[in-house]
Amino acid sequence: MYRILLADDEGIMLEALKRIIESSFGEECEVHCAKTGRAVVELAQNCPPDICFMDIQMPGLNGIQAIREIQKFNKSVIFVVITAYDKFHYAKEALNLGVMDFITKPVNKKTIIEICTKAMDKVEEERKKRSDDLKIREKLETVVPMIESGYINNLLLQDDFQTYQDHYRELLNITEEYGYMIVVEFGDAEENGNLTNAVGASVKANRFYSRFREIAKGFFKCLVGPIMGNRIVLLVPHANAHMSYEERVEVLMEARNMVHKLESRIDCYFRCGIGRLQMFGGTMKESYSEALYALRKGSSHVVHMEDIPTVQKYDGEYPQELEMRYFQRAMAKDVAGAVNCARQFFEWMLTQPDIIREEVEVKVLELVIELERKAFHTGSVRYGFGYRSTYIREIQNCYNYEELLEWFVGKIKQICANMENIKENEAGSVVEKAKAYIQENFQKDISLDEVSREFDISPYYFSKLFKQEEGKNFIEYLTETRLKKARELLCNSQASIKEICAASGYSDPNYFSRIFKKYEGVTPSEFREKLV
C-alpha cells in the first residue's frame, strides 16, 4: 500500500490525477487531496504520505514553502512538482529540496503512470533499506554484548591480550586511550556489610542481564562485561589521563543513581566499586583490582578507589601517564616508543629537586624489573633466578647519568627483542630437535604422535610448527629422509631390495616399492638397473 497526497488548487486537476492513479493502481494506493498549502501540510502531519504531487502555485503557502514545512517533520516523502510552463523557474529551487521529478501542465496520463511507478519503486527501495537496517541493528544487538563481554573477559584474564586488542577497540568504536572499571556486585540481601546468596544471585542474573545492560548504559557510556559469579564489570572509556575532583564526584553520583535504579527495577541489592583511570592495554586490569578493593574496604554502596583513606597516592607531581605509556609500548614491542618514554622519564627524574643518584638507580632498576616481570607473565620471555644477579653491579659501575641511561635503554631494547624472537626461536628449536630425532630414528616405526610426545607438545601444534618452519608436513619430511637413505644404499651397496627396504624404515617391500616409484618415477629395482 502506498499513501499518495495530491496538492493542487484546481479541482479539475485534482480529480484528473486521482482518477488516473486509482484506475491504474487500484487498491495499491490510498489517495488524499488538498487545495491549499496549509491544508497539504496539515494533511501530511495527520496522514504521512509516501509520495506527494505538489503544485507550485497554491493559495497561502506555495508549493516550495509547503515542501519545506513537510520536510521539517518528514524527510522520507518523495515529492513530484507540478508546474505550468511559465512557472518552470521554480524548478531550480525545487531541485535544492530534493524533489524526484517535475510534471508540466497539462498532465499526460502515461507520464503520470510512469512517474508513479518510479516513485513507488523508490518507496519500496527505501522500505527495504529500512528493513535491512533494522535487521542489521537487531543482529548487532545480539552480537555487540558478546563482543563487549569477550573484550572485558580477555582484558581481565589474558596477559598477552595486547597483541590483538586493537581489533576489539575498532569493532566497538573505542577511540579513547584511557578508561576505568566499575565492579557491580549483587545479592539477595545485605548482612554485616556482605551481600548474601551469591550463587543464587548469579543464577538470577541470567534473567535480568539484558535489563542490567540497558540501565547501566543509560548512566555510563560503557562496555558491559559477562556475569562473573555475583558480579558484572563495566568498562568506561575516558578521553583524558586524569580525572578532576568534579568529574570524580559526578561519576560517583551517576553510579549511586544507577544503583538506585537497578534496585528499583531488579529484585536484588546492588553496590559497586570504582577503579582509577588506566591506559587501555596491560594496565587496565589494575583498575579492576582497585574496584574490587574499593568494594571490600569501602563503607558505602558506591565507593571510588581514590576515596579509600589508605589508597596509594604519589607524593608530589609524578608522571604516572608517562610510566603507563612506557609499559604499554614496551609490551606492544614498540621499541622506539618505549625508549622515548624511558628517556622522558629519566629526564624528569633529573629535574627533581635534591635528586640523588641512588634514587635514580632504584627507579631505573624498578622499571626494568617490572617490565621483565610483565613480559614473563605473558609467556614472552624466559626467566631464571640468577638472570638478574649482575644488574645492581652493572648500574653502580655506570660512570655517570649518561651511561646509566644507556644501560636503561639497552635493557628495554633487549627485553623487546626477546619478546619478538622467543616464540620464533622456540619453534625453530623444537623443529630442529625433531629433525635430528627423525634422522636418528627413521629406520624405526615412528609417528607424529611419538615425536610430539618426545618433545612434550600436542600433535596438532607440533604439526603446525613443523609445516611453518619446513614448508612440508611431518610425513613428507620423514618419507624424504627414508627415500634419501634408500637411494644411497641402492647406489653404494649390494644389499637386496628387501634389506634396503628394512634399513630405510619400511616393513613392507611392496609398499616401499610403491612409495619409491611415486617419488622417483621408477621402482627400486629399475633405479638400480639404470646405475649399471
FIDRENPA-539200 format. One record per residue (C-alpha): x, y, z; residue number from 1. Coordinates in nm, 4 decimals. Layout:
N
- X	Y	Z	NUM;
...
//
This chain:
532
- 0.0000	0.0000	0.0000	1;
- 0.1274	0.3442	-0.0988	2;
- -0.0180	0.6638	0.0518	3;
- -0.0247	0.9393	-0.2110	4;
- -0.1004	1.3056	-0.1376	5;
- -0.2200	1.5309	-0.4232	6;
- -0.1930	1.9089	-0.3743	7;
- -0.3398	2.1497	-0.6323	8;
- -0.5774	2.4441	-0.6090	9;
- -0.7605	2.3373	-0.9271	10;
- -1.0385	2.0864	-0.8524	11;
- -1.0413	1.9552	-1.2084	12;
- -0.6667	1.8872	-1.1891	13;
- -0.7035	1.7028	-0.8570	14;
- -0.9859	1.4850	-0.9916	15;
- -0.7906	1.4035	-1.3079	16;
- -0.4805	1.2990	-1.1125	17;
- -0.6828	1.0969	-0.8625	18;
- -0.8747	0.9144	-1.1382	19;
- -0.5563	0.8288	-1.3310	20;
- -0.3804	0.6908	-1.0205	21;
- -0.6780	0.4950	-0.8820	22;
- -0.7687	0.3458	-1.2206	23;
- -0.4089	0.2447	-1.2887	24;
- -0.3020	0.1144	-0.9433	25;
- -0.6332	0.0312	-0.7746	26;
- -0.6069	-0.0848	-0.4130	27;
- -0.2295	-0.0434	-0.4126	28;
- -0.2794	0.3265	-0.3401	29;
- -0.4566	0.5375	-0.0809	30;
- -0.5083	0.8846	-0.2314	31;
- -0.5665	1.2092	-0.0334	32;
- -0.6228	1.5564	-0.1786	33;
- -0.5622	1.9167	-0.0620	34;
- -0.6238	2.2533	-0.2327	35;
- -0.4081	2.4903	-0.0229	36;
- -0.0517	2.4925	0.1041	37;
- -0.1663	2.4986	0.4656	38;
- -0.4098	2.2102	0.4109	39;
- -0.1440	1.9930	0.2484	40;
- 0.0984	2.0475	0.5413	41;
- -0.1728	1.9589	0.7977	42;
- -0.2754	1.6528	0.5976	43;
- 0.0890	1.5428	0.5699	44;
- 0.1136	1.5598	0.9505	45;
- -0.2048	1.3619	1.0136	46;
- -0.1644	1.1077	0.7318	47;
- 0.2080	1.0895	0.6466	48;
- 0.2356	1.0262	0.2700	49;
- 0.4884	0.8137	0.0828	50;
- 0.4535	1.0229	-0.2356	51;
- 0.3340	1.3818	-0.2780	52;
- 0.2367	1.5538	-0.6049	53;
- 0.2759	1.9244	-0.5219	54;
- 0.1534	2.2132	-0.7350	55;
- 0.3913	2.5114	-0.7288	56;
- 0.1220	2.7818	-0.7221	57;
- -0.1349	2.7432	-0.4411	58;
- -0.3149	2.9927	-0.2162	59;
- -0.1323	3.0823	0.1074	60;
- 0.1823	2.8724	0.1235	61;
- 0.3137	2.7996	-0.2242	62;
- 0.4374	2.4532	-0.3191	63;
- 0.8046	2.5249	-0.2372	64;
- 0.7160	2.6589	0.1088	65;
- 0.4865	2.3616	0.1745	66;
- 0.7642	2.1165	0.0807	67;
- 0.9995	2.2912	0.3248	68;
- 0.7426	2.2685	0.6066	69;
- 0.6719	1.8987	0.5425	70;
- 1.0424	1.8141	0.5309	71;
- 1.0824	1.9583	0.8801	72;
- 0.8877	1.6657	1.0267	73;
- 0.9094	1.4048	0.7489	74;
- 1.2299	1.3622	0.5458	75;
- 1.1222	1.0461	0.3645	76;
- 0.8404	1.1861	0.1458	77;
- 0.9081	1.1620	-0.2296	78;
- 0.7979	1.4853	-0.3960	79;
- 0.6868	1.5342	-0.7552	80;
- 0.6383	1.9016	-0.8528	81;
- 0.3520	2.0078	-1.0805	82;
- 0.4166	2.3338	-1.2664	83;
- 0.2939	2.5370	-1.5584	84;
- 0.5340	2.6223	-1.8409	85;
- 0.5637	2.9856	-1.7341	86;
- 0.6436	2.8854	-1.3726	87;
- 0.9298	2.6492	-1.4573	88;
- 1.1866	2.8844	-1.2984	89;
- 1.0658	2.7377	-0.9658	90;
- 1.2295	2.4099	-1.0700	91;
- 1.5762	2.5284	-0.9640	92;
- 1.4581	2.5953	-0.6101	93;
- 1.2697	2.2642	-0.6013	94;
- 1.5867	2.0796	-0.7059	95;
- 1.7606	2.2071	-0.3929	96;
- 1.4831	2.0465	-0.1879	97;
- 1.5470	1.7061	-0.3421	98;
- 1.2270	1.6595	-0.5444	99;
- 1.2232	1.3436	-0.7559	100;
- 1.0606	1.4753	-1.0740	101;
- 0.8578	1.7501	-1.2451	102;
- 0.5272	1.7416	-1.4339	103;
- 0.4198	2.0302	-1.6544	104;
- 0.0552	2.1145	-1.7098	105;
- -0.1485	1.9937	-1.8870	106;
- -0.0739	1.6473	-1.7459	107;
- -0.0347	1.3341	-1.9545	108;
- -0.1781	1.0017	-1.8319	109;
- 0.1209	0.7983	-1.9492	110;
- 0.3622	1.0392	-1.7774	111;
- 0.1659	1.0220	-1.4502	112;
- 0.1699	0.6411	-1.4538	113;
- 0.5463	0.6292	-1.5299	114;
- 0.6285	0.8787	-1.2533	115;
- 0.4054	0.6972	-1.0038	116;
- 0.5723	0.3652	-1.0852	117;
- 0.9162	0.5242	-1.0483	118;
- 0.8195	0.6825	-0.7140	119;
- 0.6683	0.3533	-0.5876	120;
- 0.9882	0.1691	-0.6761	121;
- 1.1836	0.4295	-0.4814	122;
- 0.9485	0.3947	-0.1816	123;
- 0.9911	0.0172	-0.1952	124;
- 1.3671	0.0565	-0.2122	125;
- 1.3638	0.2830	0.0947	126;
- 1.1382	0.0413	0.2828	127;
- 1.3707	-0.2472	0.2043	128;
- 1.6694	-0.0405	0.3147	129;
- 1.4960	0.0448	0.6438	130;
- 1.4020	-0.3202	0.6900	131;
- 1.7614	-0.4315	0.6225	132;
- 1.8922	-0.1666	0.8623	133;
- 1.6560	-0.2910	1.1319	134;
- 1.7685	-0.6485	1.0764	135;
- 2.1334	-0.5427	1.0992	136;
- 2.0559	-0.3457	1.4159	137;
- 1.8787	-0.6471	1.5646	138;
- 2.1754	-0.8687	1.4837	139;
- 2.4133	-0.6127	1.6325	140;
- 2.2026	-0.6052	1.9478	141;
- 2.2786	-0.9762	1.9747	142;
- 2.6442	-0.9615	1.8712	143;
- 2.7651	-0.6442	2.0468	144;
- 2.7032	-0.7764	2.4021	145;
- 2.9095	-1.0839	2.3114	146;
- 3.1944	-0.8694	2.1748	147;
- 3.1865	-0.6424	2.4822	148;
- 3.1873	-0.9443	2.7151	149;
- 3.4721	-1.1036	2.5207	150;
- 3.6786	-0.7852	2.5310	151;
- 3.6416	-0.7362	2.9073	152;
- 3.6943	-1.1066	2.9723	153;
- 4.0191	-1.1008	2.7731	154;
- 4.1388	-0.7802	2.9398	155;
- 4.0999	-0.9429	3.2818	156;
- 4.2140	-1.2974	3.2090	157;
- 4.4669	-1.2933	2.9231	158;
- 4.8035	-1.1351	2.9869	159;
- 4.9065	-1.1479	2.6195	160;
- 4.5933	-0.9686	2.5037	161;
- 4.7852	-0.6602	2.3826	162;
- 4.8605	-0.8320	2.0526	163;
- 4.5028	-0.8221	1.9246	164;
- 4.3063	-0.5845	2.1484	165;
- 4.3113	-0.3164	1.8756	166;
- 4.0701	-0.5305	1.6727	167;
- 3.8237	-0.5257	1.9613	168;
- 3.8590	-0.1489	2.0019	169;
- 3.7927	-0.0959	1.6319	170;
- 3.4841	-0.3202	1.6407	171;
- 3.3495	-0.1412	1.9485	172;
- 3.4440	0.2058	1.8192	173;
- 3.6580	0.2897	2.1237	174;
- 3.8681	0.5945	2.0381	175;
- 3.9680	0.6929	2.3919	176;
- 4.3114	0.5930	2.5244	177;
- 4.2085	0.5681	2.8899	178;
- 3.9300	0.4190	3.0962	179;
- 3.8263	0.2838	3.4331	180;
- 3.6466	-0.0215	3.5662	181;
- 3.3321	-0.0370	3.7759	182;
- 3.2612	-0.3676	3.9503	183;
- 2.8915	-0.4098	4.0285	184;
- 2.8119	-0.6731	4.2917	185;
- 2.4638	-0.8061	4.3699	186;
- 2.2920	-1.0377	4.6176	187;
- 1.9613	-1.1195	4.7876	188;
- 2.0252	-0.9105	5.0982	189;
- 2.2966	-0.7286	5.2912	190;
- 2.4274	-0.8718	5.6175	191;
- 2.7262	-0.7327	5.8072	192;
- 2.8490	-0.5476	5.5005	193;
- 2.8256	-0.8537	5.2739	194;
- 2.5710	-0.9439	5.0078	195;
- 2.4095	-1.2820	5.0690	196;
- 2.3327	-1.5767	4.8389	197;
- 2.5980	-1.5043	4.5771	198;
- 2.5279	-1.8329	4.3944	199;
- 2.1526	-1.7752	4.3795	200;
- 2.2042	-1.4146	4.2659	201;
- 2.4344	-1.5392	3.9912	202;
- 2.1616	-1.7689	3.8586	203;
- 1.9059	-1.4884	3.8817	204;
- 2.1416	-1.2564	3.6904	205;
- 2.0893	-1.4568	3.3712	206;
- 1.7280	-1.3404	3.3739	207;
- 1.7957	-0.9717	3.4412	208;
- 2.1230	-0.9309	3.2472	209;
- 1.9661	-0.7556	2.9449	210;
- 1.7778	-0.5155	3.1748	211;
- 2.1002	-0.4532	3.3693	212;
- 2.2826	-0.3674	3.0429	213;
- 2.0118	-0.1239	2.9425	214;
- 2.0153	0.0550	3.2801	215;
- 2.3968	0.0688	3.3040	216;
- 2.4282	0.2150	2.9535	217;
- 2.1691	0.4761	3.0466	218;
- 2.4100	0.6184	3.3068	219;
- 2.7528	0.5488	3.1539	220;
- 2.8898	0.5298	2.8000	221;
- 3.0323	0.1909	2.8853	222;
- 3.1009	-0.1667	2.7854	223;
- 2.9248	-0.4308	2.9922	224;
- 3.1112	-0.7493	3.0760	225;
- 2.9814	-1.1024	3.1339	226;
- 2.8258	-1.2329	3.4563	227;
- 3.1152	-1.3399	3.6802	228;
- 2.9626	-1.5063	3.9844	229;
- 2.7562	-1.2337	4.1501	230;
- 2.9463	-0.9530	3.9735	231;
- 2.9290	-0.7711	3.6428	232;
- 3.2143	-0.5466	3.5284	233;
- 3.1661	-0.2182	3.3441	234;
- 3.4467	-0.0610	3.1408	235;
- 3.4050	0.3149	3.0963	236;
- 3.6308	0.4795	2.8310	237;
- 3.7647	0.8248	2.9208	238;
- 3.9262	1.0868	2.6982	239;
- 4.1943	1.2107	2.9398	240;
- 4.4694	1.0608	3.1539	241;
- 4.3461	1.2408	3.4654	242;
- 4.0066	1.2869	3.6260	243;
- 3.9353	1.6092	3.8128	244;
- 3.7715	1.6153	4.1544	245;
- 3.4489	1.7433	3.9972	246;
- 3.4497	1.4621	3.7391	247;
- 3.5052	1.2025	4.0115	248;
- 3.2130	1.3379	4.2146	249;
- 2.9949	1.3255	3.9029	250;
- 3.0954	0.9613	3.8394	251;
- 3.0029	0.8741	4.1984	252;
- 2.6652	1.0471	4.1650	253;
- 2.5888	0.8642	3.8422	254;
- 2.6917	0.5330	3.9992	255;
- 2.4651	0.5961	4.3008	256;
- 2.1747	0.6823	4.0713	257;
- 2.2456	0.3676	3.8714	258;
- 2.2410	0.1510	4.1859	259;
- 1.9145	0.3127	4.2963	260;
- 1.7509	0.2438	3.9587	261;
- 1.8840	-0.1139	3.9489	262;
- 1.7339	-0.1858	4.2909	263;
- 1.4011	-0.0305	4.1885	264;
- 1.3809	-0.2416	3.8699	265;
- 1.5514	-0.5644	3.9793	266;
- 1.4803	-0.7678	4.2924	267;
- 1.8370	-0.7582	4.4257	268;
- 2.0693	-0.5480	4.6399	269;
- 2.3495	-0.3772	4.4455	270;
- 2.6737	-0.1980	4.5280	271;
- 2.9752	-0.1030	4.3244	272;
- 3.3446	-0.0202	4.3465	273;
- 3.5161	0.2144	4.1030	274;
- 3.8810	0.1879	3.9992	275;
- 4.1134	0.4653	3.8867	276;
- 4.1923	0.5641	3.5286	277;
- 4.4320	0.3385	3.3402	278;
- 4.5542	0.3157	2.9826	279;
- 4.3902	0.0610	2.7571	280;
- 4.6172	-0.2368	2.7419	281;
- 4.8128	-0.4176	3.0088	282;
- 4.7383	-0.1770	3.2955	283;
- 4.3571	-0.1767	3.2646	284;
- 4.3398	-0.4860	3.4840	285;
- 4.4757	-0.2758	3.7710	286;
- 4.1610	-0.0618	3.7614	287;
- 3.9577	-0.3800	3.8060	288;
- 4.1685	-0.4813	4.1085	289;
- 4.1197	-0.1342	4.2557	290;
- 3.7432	-0.1517	4.2022	291;
- 3.7339	-0.4828	4.3924	292;
- 3.9491	-0.3330	4.6688	293;
- 3.7116	-0.0353	4.6937	294;
- 3.4176	-0.2768	4.7266	295;
- 3.5821	-0.4567	5.0169	296;
- 3.7268	-0.1583	5.2020	297;
- 3.4524	0.0977	5.1489	298;
- 3.1684	0.1576	5.3898	299;
- 2.9177	0.2781	5.1291	300;
- 2.7134	0.1239	4.8483	301;
- 2.9282	0.3123	4.5962	302;
- 3.2998	0.3644	4.6636	303;
- 3.5759	0.5121	4.4484	304;
- 3.9317	0.3903	4.4972	305;
- 4.0504	0.7486	4.5447	306;
- 3.8217	0.7833	4.8474	307;
- 3.9808	0.4932	5.0369	308;
- 4.1909	0.6530	5.3161	309;
- 4.4824	0.4122	5.2721	310;
- 4.4928	0.4346	4.8936	311;
- 4.8385	0.4648	4.7442	312;
- 4.8934	0.8172	4.6126	313;
- 5.2099	0.9584	4.4669	314;
- 5.3933	1.2167	4.6720	315;
- 5.4035	1.5352	4.4648	316;
- 5.3837	1.5517	4.0868	317;
- 5.4564	1.2157	3.9288	318;
- 5.4393	1.1273	3.5555	319;
- 5.2049	0.8339	3.6027	320;
- 5.0702	0.8611	3.2485	321;
- 5.4257	0.8514	3.1095	322;
- 5.5068	0.5430	3.3170	323;
- 5.1896	0.3679	3.1940	324;
- 5.2740	0.4583	2.8342	325;
- 5.6265	0.3187	2.8812	326;
- 5.4906	-0.0223	2.9851	327;
- 5.2185	-0.0248	2.7211	328;
- 5.4536	0.0492	2.4342	329;
- 5.7188	-0.1922	2.5524	330;
- 5.4609	-0.4714	2.5854	331;
- 5.3425	-0.3904	2.2318	332;
- 5.7088	-0.4376	2.1240	333;
- 5.7186	-0.0750	2.0083	334;
- 6.0908	-0.0294	2.0811	335;
- 6.1156	0.3328	1.9618	336;
- 5.8056	0.4325	2.1603	337;
- 5.9200	0.2586	2.4782	338;
- 6.2712	0.4066	2.4558	339;
- 6.1290	0.7549	2.4006	340;
- 5.9119	0.7204	2.7134	341;
- 6.2113	0.5919	2.9091	342;
- 6.4243	0.8914	2.8058	343;
- 6.1475	1.1347	2.9042	344;
- 6.1062	0.9634	3.2406	345;
- 6.4818	0.9714	3.3001	346;
- 6.4933	1.3437	3.2181	347;
- 6.2035	1.4062	3.4569	348;
- 6.3931	1.2339	3.7405	349;
- 6.6984	1.4517	3.6827	350;
- 6.4887	1.7687	3.7106	351;
- 6.3599	1.6807	4.0587	352;
- 6.4958	1.8959	4.3424	353;
- 6.7614	1.7422	4.5688	354;
- 6.7800	1.4310	4.3488	355;
- 7.0479	1.1799	4.4442	356;
- 7.1925	0.9134	4.2192	357;
- 7.0766	0.6185	4.4341	358;
- 6.7131	0.7244	4.3860	359;
- 6.7551	0.7284	4.0082	360;
- 6.9282	0.3892	4.0150	361;
- 6.6496	0.2315	4.2200	362;
- 6.3781	0.3668	3.9897	363;
- 6.5600	0.2551	3.6744	364;
- 6.6033	-0.0919	3.8250	365;
- 6.2357	-0.0982	3.9217	366;
- 6.1210	-0.0044	3.5698	367;
- 6.3420	-0.2683	3.4087	368;
- 6.2473	-0.5484	3.6509	369;
- 5.8749	-0.4651	3.6319	370;
- 5.8898	-0.4782	3.2514	371;
- 6.0673	-0.8141	3.2665	372;
- 5.8013	-0.9410	3.5076	373;
- 5.5186	-0.8320	3.2762	374;
- 5.6915	-0.9910	2.9771	375;
- 5.7495	-1.3132	3.1727	376;
- 5.3841	-1.3387	3.2767	377;
- 5.2724	-1.3122	2.9141	378;
- 5.4978	-1.6068	2.8291	379;
- 5.7064	-1.3789	2.6087	380;
- 6.0437	-1.4191	2.7817	381;
- 6.2235	-1.6800	2.9867	382;
- 6.3149	-1.6176	3.3463	383;
- 6.5599	-1.7708	3.5880	384;
- 6.6530	-1.6911	3.9457	385;
- 7.0092	-1.5906	3.8575	386;
- 6.9312	-1.3906	3.5448	387;
- 6.9476	-1.0534	3.7241	388;
- 7.2395	-1.1166	3.9567	389;
- 7.4619	-0.8599	3.7802	390;
- 7.2077	-0.5766	3.7492	391;
- 7.2995	-0.3862	4.0661	392;
- 7.6694	-0.4110	3.9953	393;
- 7.6214	-0.3011	3.6325	394;
- 7.4180	0.0015	3.7437	395;
- 7.6672	0.1027	4.0086	396;
- 7.9532	0.0712	3.7598	397;
- 7.7945	0.3261	3.5267	398;
- 8.0307	0.6238	3.5347	399;
- 7.7615	0.8938	3.5002	400;
- 7.3922	0.9511	3.4292	401;
- 7.4557	0.9219	3.0560	402;
- 7.5919	0.5679	3.0967	403;
- 7.3057	0.4806	3.3337	404;
- 7.0520	0.5948	3.0725	405;
- 7.2375	0.3928	2.8091	406;
- 7.2121	0.0815	3.0323	407;
- 6.8394	0.1503	3.0853	408;
- 6.7712	0.1874	2.7112	409;
- 6.9798	-0.1206	2.6316	410;
- 6.7741	-0.3346	2.8685	411;
- 6.4474	-0.2118	2.7136	412;
- 6.5705	-0.2986	2.3639	413;
- 6.6851	-0.6396	2.4849	414;
- 6.3510	-0.7204	2.6515	415;
- 6.1534	-0.6086	2.3445	416;
- 6.3805	-0.8116	2.1155	417;
- 6.3377	-1.1173	2.3379	418;
- 5.9597	-1.0803	2.3282	419;
- 5.9741	-1.0544	1.9489	420;
- 6.2032	-1.3502	1.8939	421;
- 6.1451	-1.6071	2.1661	422;
- 5.8391	-1.7754	2.0157	423;
- 6.0011	-1.7933	1.6755	424;
- 6.3271	-1.9215	1.8256	425;
- 6.1464	-2.1796	2.0364	426;
- 5.9507	-2.3001	1.7341	427;
- 6.2722	-2.3300	1.5318	428;
- 6.4481	-2.5062	1.8183	429;
- 6.1692	-2.7650	1.8539	430;
- 6.1642	-2.8352	1.4796	431;
- 6.5445	-2.8695	1.4635	432;
- 6.5378	-3.1176	1.7523	433;
- 6.2525	-3.3062	1.5836	434;
- 6.4513	-3.3267	1.2582	435;
- 6.7537	-3.4612	1.4467	436;
- 6.5291	-3.7186	1.6174	437;
- 6.3920	-3.8264	1.2764	438;
- 6.7443	-3.8608	1.1335	439;
- 6.8392	-4.0917	1.4210	440;
- 6.5198	-4.2979	1.4274	441;
- 6.3770	-4.3040	1.0730	442;
- 6.4539	-4.6796	1.0453	443;
- 6.2004	-4.7392	1.3250	444;
- 5.8236	-4.7246	1.3019	445;
- 5.7967	-4.3651	1.4292	446;
- 5.4876	-4.1449	1.4054	447;
- 5.3820	-3.7849	1.4517	448;
- 5.2316	-3.8711	1.7915	449;
- 5.5546	-4.0337	1.9062	450;
- 5.7733	-3.7365	1.8073	451;
- 5.5239	-3.4905	1.9619	452;
- 5.5304	-3.6832	2.2882	453;
- 5.9124	-3.6841	2.2804	454;
- 5.9105	-3.3017	2.2920	455;
- 5.6018	-3.2668	2.5140	456;
- 5.3954	-3.0818	2.2527	457;
- 5.0473	-3.1644	2.1295	458;
- 5.0463	-3.3376	1.7863	459;
- 4.8325	-3.0617	1.6322	460;
- 5.0613	-2.7800	1.7481	461;
- 5.3768	-2.9717	1.6555	462;
- 5.2388	-3.0425	1.3074	463;
- 5.1617	-2.6730	1.2572	464;
- 5.5086	-2.5640	1.3761	465;
- 5.6787	-2.8200	1.1539	466;
- 5.4881	-2.7118	0.8439	467;
- 5.5584	-2.3425	0.9150	468;
- 5.9319	-2.3995	0.9563	469;
- 5.9939	-2.6583	0.6846	470;
- 5.7272	-2.5857	0.4273	471;
- 5.6278	-2.9512	0.4336	472;
- 5.4484	-3.1717	0.6841	473;
- 5.5983	-3.4326	0.9136	474;
- 5.5099	-3.7328	0.6920	475;
- 5.6593	-3.5716	0.3816	476;
- 5.9836	-3.4954	0.5664	477;
- 6.0026	-3.8488	0.7124	478;
- 5.9371	-4.0028	0.3681	479;
- 6.2043	-3.7872	0.2027	480;
- 6.4538	-3.8844	0.4738	481;
- 6.3825	-4.2560	0.4263	482;
- 6.3987	-4.2366	0.0467	483;
- 6.7269	-4.0465	0.0625	484;
- 6.8705	-4.3360	0.2643	485;
- 6.7233	-4.5842	0.0182	486;
- 6.8849	-4.4071	-0.2783	487;
- 7.2242	-4.4075	-0.1005	488;
- 7.2004	-4.7814	-0.0334	489;
- 7.0877	-4.8585	-0.3898	490;
- 7.3863	-4.6658	-0.5239	491;
- 7.6557	-4.7742	-0.2806	492;
- 7.5725	-5.1252	-0.1561	493;
- 7.4960	-5.4730	-0.2828	494;
- 7.2146	-5.5211	-0.0267	495;
- 6.8944	-5.6746	-0.1530	496;
- 6.5812	-5.4634	-0.2107	497;
- 6.4246	-5.6300	0.0953	498;
- 6.7259	-5.5389	0.3113	499;
- 6.7259	-5.1816	0.1789	500;
- 6.3527	-5.1625	0.2490	501;
- 6.4107	-5.2528	0.6160	502;
- 6.7139	-5.0247	0.6501	503;
- 6.5055	-4.7345	0.5178	504;
- 6.2354	-4.7788	0.7799	505;
- 5.9764	-4.9768	0.5780	506;
- 5.8478	-5.3163	0.6843	507;
- 5.6512	-5.3970	0.3659	508;
- 5.8626	-5.4268	0.0441	509;
- 5.5553	-5.3776	-0.1785	510;
- 5.4596	-5.0552	-0.0028	511;
- 5.8243	-4.9418	-0.0143	512;
- 5.8298	-5.0047	-0.3909	513;
- 5.5083	-4.8048	-0.4472	514;
- 5.6310	-4.5074	-0.2405	515;
- 5.9711	-4.5127	-0.4147	516;
- 5.8092	-4.5112	-0.7597	517;
- 5.5710	-4.2317	-0.6601	518;
- 5.8654	-4.0038	-0.5736	519;
- 6.1331	-4.1273	-0.8184	520;
- 5.9207	-4.2343	-1.1142	521;
- 6.0748	-4.5832	-1.1155	522;
- 6.0803	-4.8846	-0.8815	523;
- 6.3871	-4.9508	-0.6603	524;
- 6.4967	-5.2332	-0.8984	525;
- 6.4650	-5.0099	-1.2064	526;
- 6.6544	-4.7338	-1.0237	527;
- 6.9442	-4.9737	-0.9572	528;
- 6.9434	-5.1074	-1.3127	529;
- 6.9852	-4.7545	-1.4523	530;
- 7.3037	-4.7197	-1.2460	531;
- 7.4713	-5.0115	-1.4200	532;
//
